[in-house]
Amino acid sequence: MPTKIEKDSVTGRDTTGHEWDGIKELNTPLPTWWVYTFYACIVFAVVYSVLYPAWPWVNSHTAGLLGYTNRAELTQSLDVQGRERAKFVDRIRTASLAQIRQDPELYNFAIAGGRSAFQTNCMQCHGAGGAGSTGFPSLVDDDWLWGGKLEQIHQTIQYGVRNANDKSRQSMMPRFGADGLLTPQQVGAVTDYVLSLSGKATATPEGAKLFQEQCAACHQPDGKGNQEMGAPNLTDGLWLYGGSRDAVYRSIFYARNGSMPAWSERLDEATIKMLTLYVYSLGGGK
């Protein structure tokens, strides 16, 4: 309850005249520096709300006398970068792959753009570094199903593999076991012969004969493959779907016919060229 204002005997300060259960409230002012800081913050807030967007309205907000926003600054910055980027993109669009490689400035830009496009569109299948995984080719070695030259890589990226695009790379491996072209025992004999080409099994005369009759047309009599048909080399020990006997057996029995999108249906020509150069730069290009 209120009491009379008096001096506190311990601190020498005035009391406020309030006391609760014998405890008196001292009248202790805020430090002067704190009060001035508080007033300065109020002034700053008022000035800021006048100069910059601050107060919300029903459908918008106050624009501020300066008309400045971070979003506008970002938009302006992106516009500047877009114009600078467009200069390089236009040059890439009209230049050949060989010409881009001969221009260091343009080539560096293409590699950077290709890396970005690869991370967005390709790494989900081929891995962040292009090392691939089961069923998805490695792009860092010299084993290319459809060829590792710049023009061949460009063709593959542009039109893809085994898709609905008219210019897509097409090939089809028969399902030798599933369609009854070979018996399971014959598939096993061919499997052992295929593995023998890379020193992983012992071939039988039956397997060698069946390979020449059924497989040599695509994979060549020596098993080294044919890039024009997308038929892999069977002698180098590199396997897209696994090199175990079971994996090779399943490839022959059921066939493997993976598909790749035609990126020309999703990306512009300049981006495809940058992707081509980036993939080539990973180390597996020829």
Secondary structure, DSSP 8 states (H G I E B T S, - for coil): -B----B-TTT--BEEEEEETTEEEE-----HHHHHHHHHHHHHHHHHHHHSS--B-SSSB---SS---HHHHHHHHHHHHHHHHHHHHHHHHHS-HHHHHH-HHHHHHHHHHHHHHHHHHTHHHH-TTS--BTTB--SSSS--SS--SHHHHHHHHHH-BSSS-TTSB------TTTTTSS-HHHHHHHHHHHHHTTTSS---HHHHHHHHHHTHHHH-TTS--BTTTTB--SSSS--SS--SHHHHHHHHHH-----B--GGGTS-HHHHHHHHHHHHHTTT--
